[in-house]
Amino acid sequence: MRNTRPIVWTKGARRDFEDFPDRARDRLLDALTVVAEGGVPPIAKPLTGFGSGVLELALAFRGDAFRVVYAVQLGADVWVIHAFQKKSKTGIKTPKHEIDLIHARLRHLKEIAQ
């Protein structure tokens, strides 16, 4: 039997994720299942500037870029912090407003986890 960690979503992340195309959502959910089972999917990478335990799923799908940010070091759960379609106007860099939102949600989760 697998030791699967629960996947918990912030309300905003879940709402944004629901707007993704169905096939993109399916692929990202498959990757989150790998994470919940203790693995690291090939589309996962650390999100710089957040320390260890905060990672990003980066999916290129039909010419668009979809991102799901999650944390694995907030208790026993896998927390999905943010989901967004990347539309960077500055090349490959994640837009500042997305980074600020991730920081705010992560800070809130750490406060309620204490």
Helices and strands as residue ranges (DSSP letters): E 7-9, H 11-18, H 22-36, E 44-46, E 54-61, E 64-74, E 77-86, H 96-113
